[in-house]
Amino acid sequence: MKKILALIAAAVMMLTAAGCSGETADTADVKSEGVMTYAEYAAAELETPVVVETYVQAKQGWWDNKATFYTQDKEGGYYLYNMPCTEEEYSKLTPGTKIKVSGYKTAWSDEVEIIDSTFEIMEGNYIAEAMDATALLGTDELVNHQNKFVSFKGLTVEASTDATGNEAAYLYGWDGSGEAGTDSDLYFNASINGNTYTFVIEYYLCNETTAAYQAVQGLNIGDTIDLEGFLFWYNGAQPHVTSVIVK
């Protein structure tokens, strides 16, 4: 009897595993008719129409019936710049929401984005895990992950020079001309393996009420930090950071 029960238990475990395997396979992105894969989108010429299905990961503040969204599918990231939406629609576009977007692919200072877009909400939900891109810093491969949610680990905060010529761990505004209590982005430098890179807390993504903004305000030159954020591009990698952990 014990042998029979053992065989039954083994069979149940095999069926359960097969069922889980099938469920995992079904989670792959399946695009609707006429919708581009990420590879097709990446290969599309600039200033041409594109249609993608993607998932909201984060969003900047709504204003004047438009907002900017960081989105991703399971292959790559999309930056939806000033996508028209009502305030009610904006409230529905929470992280994980699947949307079909039609617009035009363009680029500004090498940041590839979709503009003049329309969207519709679809069934489905997906939150991307941060891809560790630490080893890709300084390589030509990094740009292939533009707009993805990524992480960088074990970086060292380096000095920036503020508007008065003094060294600082971070700046209000790219040149240090901003100030606390305003809607200033925070810029800071961090290095690894002898190379230094610039990172940004985009105010309309993470304002002064967020942990990320406050963490940068507390940085000291020489701190070791881990970062997460979206791989934004401005004449080179300039990630929009959403999480800062001081080690």
ZASESE-827092 format. One record per atom (N, C-alpha, C): x, y, z. Coordinates in steps of 0.05 Angstrom, whole numbers, padded with zeros to 5 digits, always signed. Layout:
<rs>
XYZ...
</rs>
This chain:
<rs>
+00017-00024+00000+00000+00000+00000+00017+00025+00000+00039+00024+00016+00057+00047+00017+00069+00053-00010+00077+00031-00025+00088+00035-00051+00068+00048-00070+00043+00039-00068+00022+00049-00086+00018+00079-00080+00016+00086-00054+00013+00114-00047+00036+00131-00056+00060+00120-00054+00084+00135-00063+00083+00140-00093+00074+00119-00108+00072+00123-00137+00051+00144-00144+00029+00143-00130+00007+00163-00135+00018+00191-00129+00032+00194-00106+00043+00220-00099+00063+00230-00120+00080+00212-00130+00099+00219-00150+00085+00229-00176+00063+00214-00183+00048+00222-00207+00036+00249-00204+00025+00254-00180+00012+00281-00175+00033+00303-00177+00057+00298-00167+00078+00318-00168+00087+00323-00196+00088+00302-00213+00095+00306-00241+00074+00322-00256+00049+00316-00250+00027+00331-00264+00027+00360-00255+00033+00365-00229+00034+00392-00219+00056+00408-00232+00079+00395-00234+00102+00407-00247+00097+00414-00276+00084+00395-00290+00077+00400-00318+00058+00423-00321+00039+00424-00302+00019+00446-00303+00033+00473-00298+00051+00474-00279+00066+00499-00273+00083+00507-00297+00096+00486-00310+00112+00492-00333+00096+00504-00355+00072+00494-00360+00055+00504-00381+00046+00533-00374+00041+00538-00349+00032+00565-00340+00054+00585-00345+00079+00577-00339+00102+00595-00343+00105+00601-00373+00102+00581-00390+00105+00585-00419+00084+00604-00429+00060+00602-00418+00038+00619-00427+00041+00649-00420+00060+00655-00402+00064+00682-00393+00080+00699-00413+00091+00686-00434+00105+00701-00454+00087+00720-00468+00098+00743-00476+00082+00763-00490+00072+00752-00517+00046+00755-00521+00034+00748-00547+00022+00774-00558+00032+00784-00580+00023+00810-00591-00002+00806-00608-00019+00826-00607-00043+00826-00624-00035+00830-00653-00054+00825-00671-00049+00829-00699-00042+00858-00705-00021+00862-00720-00013+00889-00727+00004+00903-00707+00010+00890-00684+00027+00901-00663+00055+00892-00666+00074+00910-00663+00103+00904-00666+00113+00888-00642+00132+00870-00648+00148+00859-00626+00168+00881-00619+00182+00877-00596+00202+00897-00588+00224+00899-00609+00232+00876-00620+00253+00875-00640+00245+00891-00665+00220+00889-00673+00210+00904-00696+00209+00934-00689+00201+00941-00665+00201+00969-00657+00229+00980-00657+00248+00965-00646+00276+00975-00644+00288+00979-00672+00279+00962-00691+00290+00964-00719+00276+00986-00735+00253+00996-00726+00238+01015-00742+00253+01041-00744+00251+01054-00767+00264+01080-00772+00251+01102-00754+00267+01122-00747+00256+01145-00733+00237+01160-00750+00218+01174-00738+00197+01189-00751+00178+01172-00767+00174+01147-00759+00155+01130-00772+00134+01121-00752+00110+01113-00761+00089+01104-00742+00096+01077-00730+00088+01074-00705+00093+01048-00691+00068+01042-00675+00064+01015-00671+00042+01005-00654+00054+00984-00636+00052+00988-00609+00064+00970-00590+00044+00963-00568+00048+00940-00556+00033+00933-00531+00054+00932-00509+00049+00945-00487+00069+00949-00467+00055+00952-00440+00070+00953-00419+00059+00954-00392+00070+00978-00376+00053+00993-00365+00061+01016-00349+00078+01007-00325+00101+01020-00322+00119+01014-00299+00120+01038-00280+00120+01062-00291+00120+01086-00274+00110+01109-00291+00104+01132-00279+00094+01154-00294+00101+01181-00281+00105+01201-00297+00110+01228-00287+00083+01241-00283+00083+01264-00270+00058+01277-00262+00041+01285-00286+00015+01284-00281-00005+01291-00302-00007+01322-00302-00009+01333-00327-00012+01362-00329-00023+01368-00357-00043+01385-00359-00054+01394-00384-00062+01371-00403-00075+01351-00390-00085+01328-00405-00064+01312-00420-00041+01309-00407-00020+01292-00417-00001+01284-00395+00014+01263-00400+00034+01253-00380+00054+01236-00394+00077+01233-00381+00099+01216-00393+00101+01190-00377+00104+01168-00391+00103+01141-00379+00128+01125-00386+00138+01111-00366+00159+01091-00369+00145+01064-00371+00148+01050-00394+00134+01025-00398+00153+01004-00408+00144+00979-00406+00162+00957-00413+00145+00932-00420+00154+00917-00439+00144+00890-00442+00166+00871-00433+00164+00845-00440+00184+00826-00430+00210+00825-00446+00211+00843-00467+00235+00844-00484+00249+00871-00482+00235+00893-00478+00248+00919-00478+00230+00941-00467+00242+00965-00465+00228+00987-00453+00219+01008-00474+00198+01023-00467+00187+01044-00484+00183+01069-00467+00190+01092-00478+00186+01117-00464+00164+01132-00479+00141+01136-00466+00118+01149-00479+00118+01178-00469+00126+01196-00487+00130+01224-00479+00104+01240-00484+00095+01253-00463+00072+01270-00464+00048+01256-00478+00042+01232-00469+00019+01218-00481-00007+01231-00472-00024+01238-00490-00050+01250-00483-00067+01231-00466-00077+01241-00444-00096+01226-00427-00110+01245-00409-00135+01238-00403-00150+01254-00383-00139+01248-00355-00147+01264-00336-00138+01258-00308-00150+01232-00299-00175+01226-00308-00187+01200-00300-00172+01177-00312-00164+01179-00338-00149+01158-00351-00121+01155-00337-00109+01177-00330-00083+01177-00317-00085+01161-00291-00106+01164-00276-00109+01150-00251-00112+01120-00255-00121+01112-00278-00125+01083-00284-00099+01070-00293-00080+01086-00303-00055+01076-00314-00035+01071-00292-00041+01052-00275-00024+01045-00252-00003+01025-00261+00019+01022-00245+00040+01003-00252+00029+00975-00257+00037+00963-00280+00029+00937-00288+00008+00937-00309-00006+00960-00313-00028+00961-00332-00019+00957-00361-00032+00940-00375-00025+00935-00403-00040+00955-00421-00025+00967-00440-00037+00985-00459-00027+00980-00487-00044+00986-00506-00036+00986-00534-00032+01015-00543-00009+01021-00554-00002+01049-00560+00005+01051-00589-00007+01072-00602-00001+01079-00629+00010+01107-00630+00033+01111-00643+00045+01137-00644+00068+01138-00664+00087+01155-00659+00110+01158-00677+00135+01155-00661+00154+01139-00672+00179+01135-00659+00198+01159-00666+00209+01171-00647+00228+01193-00651+00250+01192-00631+00268+01211-00632+00290+01212-00612+00297+01241-00606+00304+01246-00581+00313+01272-00572+00338+01268-00556+00360+01280-00566+00386+01277-00553+00392+01247-00548+00385+01231-00568+00390+01202-00569+00371+01185-00551+00353+01199-00537+00332+01184-00522+00309+01177-00542+00306+01151-00546+00285+01141-00565+00258+01141-00550+00238+01152-00562+00212+01155-00549+00189+01153-00569+00165+01150-00558+00141+01150-00575+00126+01176-00568+00119+01191-00590+00104+01216-00586+00078+01216-00602+00062+01237-00598+00037+01240-00613+00021+01214-00612+00018+01202-00589+00007+01175-00586-00022+01175-00576-00035+01153-00582-00060+01146-00570-00058+01119-00557-00076+01112-00539-00074+01087-00525-00101+01075-00519-00101+01049-00513-00124+01036-00502-00115+01016-00481-00130+01014-00459-00124+00996-00438-00133+00968-00446-00116+00948-00441-00121+00920-00448-00120+00902-00424-00129+00877-00427-00127+00857-00406-00098+00849-00403-00088+00847-00379-00061+00838-00374-00047+00855-00353-00027+00844-00341-00012+00858-00320+00016+00848-00319+00036+00865-00316+00064+00857-00315+00080+00878-00302+00096+00871-00281+00115+00889-00269+00143+00877-00273+00160+00892-00286+00187+00883-00292+00205+00883-00267+00222+00863-00265+00243+00863-00245+00266+00879-00256+00281+00892-00238+00304+00908-00247+00326+00889-00258+00335+00895-00282+00357+00881-00294+00383+00893-00284+00401+00876-00274+00427+00886-00264+00444+00894-00288+00448+00920-00291+00463+00930-00314+00491+00941-00306+00499+00935-00282+00525+00945-00272+00548+00939-00291+00550+00914-00300+00572+00906-00317+00571+00919-00345+00548+00930-00352+00545+00942-00379+00552+00972-00379+00556+00984-00356+00564+01012-00355+00590+01016-00371+00590+01036-00389+00614+01041-00405+00617+01024-00430+00597+01006-00435+00599+00989-00459+00578+00998-00480+00583+00989-00504+00564+00995-00526+00538+00979-00523+00538+00958-00507+00515+00941-00503+00493+00955-00487+00501+00975-00470+00482+00987-00452+00458+00999-00466+00463+01013-00489+00442+01027-00503+00420+01008-00513+00427+00983-00516+00407+00963-00525+00385+00958-00504+00390+00968-00480+00371+00964-00458+00358+00991-00450+00360+01011-00468+00349+01037-00463+00320+01035-00454+00313+01051-00434+00286+01053-00423+00276+01029-00406+00293+01009-00403+00286+00987-00385+00290+00996-00356+00277+00981-00338+00281+00983-00309+00306+00968-00302+00326+00981-00292+00352+00969-00287+00363+00976-00259+00384+00962-00252+00397+00968-00226+00427+00970-00231+00440+00985-00213+00469+00988-00213+00478+00985-00185+00498+00968-00180+00505+00961-00153+00535+00966-00147+00539+00975-00122+00566+00979-00113+00580+01003-00124+00565+01025-00130+00577+01049-00140+00586+01068-00118+00605+01085-00124+00616+01104-00104+00608+01132-00112+00596+01147-00093+00589+01175-00099+00614+01192-00103+00614+01206-00126+00637+01224-00132+00628+01253-00130+00647+01271-00128+00641+01299-00124+00630+01311-00150+00610+01329-00147+00601+01346-00168+00609+01374-00161+00609+01392-00181+00616+01420-00176+00591+01437-00178+00585+01452-00157+00560+01468-00157+00565+01495-00171+00544+01511-00171+00544+01536-00186+00565+01556-00175+00573+01552-00150+00594+01570-00139+00622+01559-00140+00624+01535-00153+00651+01523-00156+00659+01504-00133+00641+01500-00114+00646+01482-00092+00639+01454-00098+00652+01435-00085+00645+01407-00089+00621+01399-00072+00604+01382-00084+00580+01373-00070+00574+01344-00079+00559+01330-00062+00552+01302-00068+00530+01301-00089+00514+01323-00092+00493+01324-00112+00487+01354-00118+00473+01358-00140+00466+01385-00148+00436+01388-00152+00425+01411-00146+00398+01418-00154+00399+01429-00182+00389+01414-00201+00392+01421-00229+00419+01412-00240+00420+01409-00267+00444+01397-00279+00469+01414-00274+00466+01441-00270+00489+01458-00266+00490+01469-00237+00473+01459-00220+00473+01468-00193+00459+01495-00188+00445+01505-00208+00432+01531-00206+00404+01529-00193+00394+01505-00187+00369+01502-00173+00372+01505-00143+00351+01500-00129+00353+01502-00100+00331+01485-00087+00335+01479-00061+00316+01463-00046+00290+01478-00044+00268+01462-00044+00241+01474-00042+00229+01482-00068+00243+01477-00090+00233+01481-00117+00230+01455-00131+00220+01455-00156+00217+01430-00171+00242+01423-00186+00265+01424-00172+00291+01418-00184+00296+01388-00185+00306+01379-00208+00317+01352-00209+00342+01351-00193+00350+01327-00184+00375+01323-00170+00395+01308-00188+00418+01319-00191+00439+01306-00207+00462+01298-00189+00472+01273-00193+00495+01265-00177+00512+01246-00194+00538+01245-00187+00557+01228-00201+00564+01204-00183+00568+01181-00196+00577+01157-00182+00595+01141-00201+00614+01127-00189+00634+01114-00205+00636+01084-00198+00647+01069-00217+00654+01041-00213+00676+01034-00233+00695+01019-00224+00718+01010-00240+00732+01034-00253+00734+01056-00239+00750+01079-00248+00735+01097-00267+00710+01092-00273+00695+01109-00291+00671+01121-00276+00665+01146-00283+00644+01161-00269+00620+01166-00287+00596+01164-00277+00571+01166-00292+00552+01185-00278+00535+01198-00293+00515+01217-00282+00488+01204-00279+00475+01208-00256+00448+01198-00251+00430+01221-00243+00404+01217-00247+00385+01239-00242+00361+01229-00226+00353+01245-00207+00326+01241-00195+00308+01261-00210+00292+01251-00228+00273+01268-00243+00250+01276-00225+00248+01302-00221+00229+01313-00200+00201+01303-00205+00192+01303-00230+00164+01296-00236+00159+01266-00235+00181+01251-00232+00178+01222-00227+00181+01216-00197+00201+01228-00185+00206+01224-00156+00211+01251-00143+00190+01263-00131+00194+01290-00120+00204+01289-00091+00204+01311-00077+00217+01313-00051+00204+01297-00030+00180+01287-00035+00166+01270-00015+00174+01241-00017+00190+01233-00037+00197+01205-00041+00223+01198-00027+00226+01172-00021+00250+01163-00008+00275+01166-00025+00272+01164-00052+00295+01166-00069+00306+01195-00069+00288+01214-00071+00297+01243-00070+00311+01249-00044+00298+01240-00022+00309+01246+00004+00336+01232+00009+00339+01208-00003+00364+01193+00000+00387+01208-00013+00382+01219-00037+00403+01234-00051+00410+01259-00035+00390+01272-00023+00395+01296-00007+00413+01289+00017+00414+01264+00025+00430+01256+00047+00457+01243+00040+00463+01243+00014+00488+01230+00005+00513+01246+00013+00535+01231+00017+00561+01243+00021+00580+01233+00001+00599+01249-00007+00620+01240-00026+00634+01216-00014+00637+01195-00029+00650+01171-00019+00631+01149-00011+00605+01155-00008+00586+01134-00001+00585+01113-00022+00580+01088-00014+00575+01066-00032+00545+01062-00034+00535+01060-00059+00506+01060-00063+00498+01039-00084+00473+01029-00081+00460+01013-00101+00436+01030-00111+00432+01028-00138+00411+01044-00150+00392+01027-00167+00367+01036-00169+00348+01025-00188+00335+01049-00203+00327+01044-00227+00314+01065-00242+00311+01058-00272+00303+01077-00287+00297+01072-00316+00320+01084-00332+00329+01068-00352+00353+01074-00367+00347+01095-00388+00343+01120-00378+00339+01143-00396+00366+01150-00409+00364+01164-00432+00387+01171-00447+00387+01201-00453+00409+01214-00448+00412+01242-00456+00441+01246-00466+00444+01243-00492+00472+01243-00504+00490+01224-00489+00478+01201-00482+00492+01180-00467+00474+01172-00444+00481+01151-00430+00464+01141-00408+00462+01162-00386+00438+01167-00378+00432+01185-00355+00407+01175-00341+00410+01153-00326+00386+01139-00315+00370+01157-00297+00343+01153-00299+00324+01166-00280+00320+01148-00256+00332+01155-00234+00334+01137-00211+00308+01138-00194+00299+01114-00185+00276+01112-00168+00281+01101-00141+00305+01090-00137+00313+01078-00111+00342+01082-00106+00349+01091-00082+00377+01095-00074+00381+01082-00047+00400+01063-00046+00406+01050-00021+00435+01055-00014+00440+01067+00009+00468+01072+00018+00477+01047+00033+00499+01037+00026+00509+01012+00037+00524+01017+00064
</rs>
